[in-house]
């Protein structure tokens, strides 16, 4: 493999140093940028274009959809490799739709991370059997316990959609002409109705139920 220029998106310094140490042991891997946010990565790269972008999806907000879209818009041809956990299985389809070329679990070895980088650098994809196994299990589980948005009011559906697009309480309030405190109340009611606990869960729910199409 020719020298591979790598950009890493990882919010937490301790984890990013772990990824860095793995790749620095590889003669063909050159880490050109190590950033904490999508905007920071774009700024840090400037005119430089990496061969592979690695994103630790677990260190991003709202299941990583917003930063992933932002990076994809700026680097349309650069393959993206995500580091994920099994709890993000219901977002795998959306990640692939956004052009992600590979998924590696956070429990994977350094050798597997390097293998994935080499694969997608060569223009191939890297989705090991475990990815499809976890994805299928997630689909089956949601078929059995499928929720619909029938119990949500029109306003609550709007709030779910806006949160899923990465907007803040203040931005949602401005769009819906309500106060941020009212947005917070709507969110609390939505979480209770759907029996979920976090904004990330709400975003996953929205994608699962095709609320953003």
N, C-alpha and C positions, 0 to 999 in steps of 0.2 A: 504494500500500500504506500502511495506517495504521501508526503507530509500532509497531515490533516489539520486545518485551522479550525479550532473549536471555540465557540462562545457558550458560556454557562450562565443560566439564570437561576439563582439560588439566593433566597433572602437571608438564610442563616449562615453566619461565618463558619461555625463549627462543621456543618454539613458540607459546605462548599470546599472547605479545606480537605475534607475526606475525598471528595470527587477529584479534586486537584491532585492530591497525592497519588491516587490510582493512575491518573493519566500522565503524570510527570515521569512515571516509570516506563512509559511507552515511548520509544524513540520517535515514532511517527506521529505523535500527538503534540500539537502546539496550541496551548490555551492563549488566545489572543485577547479575550475579554472575559471578565468574571463580574457580573452585575447582579443587583438585588431586585430591580424592577425592569419591565419591558422598556419603559421610556429611558431609563438609565443605560440599558444595553444598546439601544438605537443611537443614543448620544455618544457612548463610549466607542462604538464601532466606527462612527463617522462614515468615511468612504470605503472602509474595509468590509469585505464580505466573507463570512466564515464558510467553511465547507459543511459543518454540522453545528446545529444549535441544540444544546441540552437544556431542558427545563425541568426543574423539580416541581411538579404540579402541586405537591402538598404544601409548598411554601407560598402559594399564590392564593388570592381571594376568589370566592365564587367558582370553585372547581377549575380555575385557570382559564376559563373560556375567553374572558376579555383580554388578558395579556397575550394569549395565544393568537387571537384574531389580529391584535396590533402588530405582533411580530410577523405574522404571515403576510399582512399587507405590505410591510416594508421589505421582506425577504421572501419573495414569491417562489423562488427556485431553490432556496436552501432547505435541505431536509431537516426535520425536527424530530428529536428523540425525547420522549417524556419519561421521567421517573415517577412512578405511580404506586399506589397501594391498592389492595383489593377493594377497598371501600369506594373507589371511584369507578367501579365496573360499569355502572349505568351511564357513565359519560364516555366510555370507550368509543361508541359509535360516532358521537359528536366530534371527538378528537380526530378520528380517522377522516371524517367528512371535511374537517378543516385542514387536512393535508399532512397530518402527522405520519411519519414513515416508520416509527418504531416505538415500542413500549417496553420498559424494563421495570420490574418491581423493586421497591425499596429494600427488599430482602435478598435481592440478587447479589451475586459475587462481583468483584471487580473484573474478573475475567469475562463475565457475561456482558458487562457494560462495554468493555473494549470490543468484544465480538459484535455487539449491536452497532457500535460506531463504525466499525469496518464495513459491515453489511450496507448500511445506508449511505456511507461515503461512496460505495461502489454502485449506487443507484438502485439498490435492492431494498426490500422492506424487512423489518425485524419484529415479528409478532409470534413469540414462542407459543407452544401448545397451551401453556398455563393461562395465557391471555384469553384464548378462545374458551377454555374451560370455565374460567371465572365469569366471562361475559355471558355464556350460555346459562350458567347458574343464576346470574342476576336477572336475565330475561324470564326464566322460569319462576323465580320468586315473585317478580312483579306481575306476572300473569295471575298468580294465585292471590296476591294481595293488592291488586290494581286499584288505585284511587282515581277518582275523576274530579273535575273542578265543579261539579254540579252543586256542591254545598257552598261554594264561594260566591260572594256577590260580584257584580261587574266591577266595582271599585277595587275589591280585593284581587281580582284577576289582573287588573291594571297594575296594582302594586307588585304582584309576583313578577310580571313581565319586566317592569322597570328595574327591580332588584336584579333580575337575571341578566339585564344589560349592563350591570355594574354601576348603576347610579347610587348616589348617597341619599340619606334621608332628606337632606336639604334640597337636592336636585329633584327628587321624586315629588316633594311637597310643592316645588315651583311648577312642575309640569301639571300636577293635578289641582293646583290652586288650594292646597291645604297646608297646615303647619307640619313641621317635622315631627312634632309630638303626636299629631294625628296619624302620620305615617307609621310611627312606632306602635301605636295602638292597633292599626290595621295588621301590621306584621305579627304582633302578639296573637291576634285572633286567628290569623292564617295558620300559624304554627300549631295552635291548639286544635283547629279544625282538621288539619292534615296529620296530626299526631307526629310531628317532626320537631326538631330542636334548633336547627341552625339555618343561617342564610344559605349555606352550601346545600343543605338538604332541600331547601325551597327551589334553588336553581336546578338541582337534579330532577325534582318533581316536574318542573316546567318543561324540561327537555324530554322527559319520559312521556309526558302527556301531550306533546306537540302544541304547547301553548304559545310558542314563539314563531310559528309558521304563519 
